[in-house]
Amino acid sequence: MTVKVTAYCPCPICCGKHSNGKTAINRNAYQPGVAVDKTIIRLRSRLDVPGYGNWVMADDTGSRVKGKHIDVRFNTHSEALEWAKNNPKHIRIRVWTKIND
């Protein structure tokens, strides 16, 4: 699937004043992961995102992540800005969704 891609980190600039270091499924937000629109890509799915990582988990959501849009996560704001500046704005990803949760 081809998606719009952006980058973020768990800081208050990216996640708002109530950022708490946890993802939507209560994972540590300081480890690799991806925010998705859960109506398009199921949470806990694995994504192969070229330039970011092989088979990272869709473990977060975001108010600005709608439709075919993913937001890849970094530890710091500067890393997220740098990645967004140096990578394409639309990419083709592979999604692996477990059928039995």
N, C-alpha and C positions, 0 to 999 in steps of 0.2 A: 504494500500500500504506500502511496506517496503522501507525505504529511508536511505541514509547516513545522519548522523546528525552531525553538528558542531555548535559552538557557537561564537558570536561576540558581540561587543558593538559599540556605535556610535563614538568611539575615532578615531583619525587620524591613529593609528597603524592598526586598523581593517578596517577602511573605506577610508583611504587615506587622503592626505593633504586638500582636498576640502570637508571634512565631515562638514555638516552644521546642524546636529541635526534633520533632516527631512528624512522620508522614501521615497521610490519611488512614493507613492501615497500622499505625503505631510502630513503624520501623524507625531506626535512627536516621535522621535526615542528613547526617554527615557521612553517609556511605553512598556509593553510586546508585542512581535510580532515576525514574522518569515519571513526570506528572502527565496524566492523560485525561481525556473526557471519557468517563467510565461508560457512557452510552455507546461509544465507538470501540474502545479497547477495554476489556475487562481488567479490573485490578488484579494483581498477582500474575498477570500474563508476563511472558518473557519477550523482550524485544531485542533484535539485532539492529543497532543504530550505527551505521557507518561513521567513522570518525570519533565515536564516543565509546562504544563498548559492545562486546558480543554478549547477547543474552542477559541484559539487565532487566530488573523487575519494574513493572508498572505498579508503583506503590503509593502514588500521590495524585491529588487532583488540584485544580486551581481555578479561581474565579474567571481568569482570562484564558483558560485552556478549554476551547470549545471546538467541536467537530474534529476534523482530521488535523489535529495540532498536538504536538508533544512538547514538553518542556524538560530538557535534560538537566540534572542537578550536579552542582559542584560544591566544594566545601567553602569557597570564599567568593565574594562578590566580584573581585578582580578576575578570578579564573572564569567565572560565568561570562563576564563582559568580553574577555579575550577569546573564548571559544565562539561566542556569537559573532564576533567581528571576523573571525578567520574561517568560518564554515558556511556552507550553502544555507539558504533560508528555506529550501524545500528539499527533502531527501526521500529516497525509497527505503522503507524499513521492512523487516520480516517480523511477524508476530506469531508466537507460539502460545496458545491458550490451552490450559489443562481442562479437559472435559469434565472430569469428576473432581470437584473441590473437596 
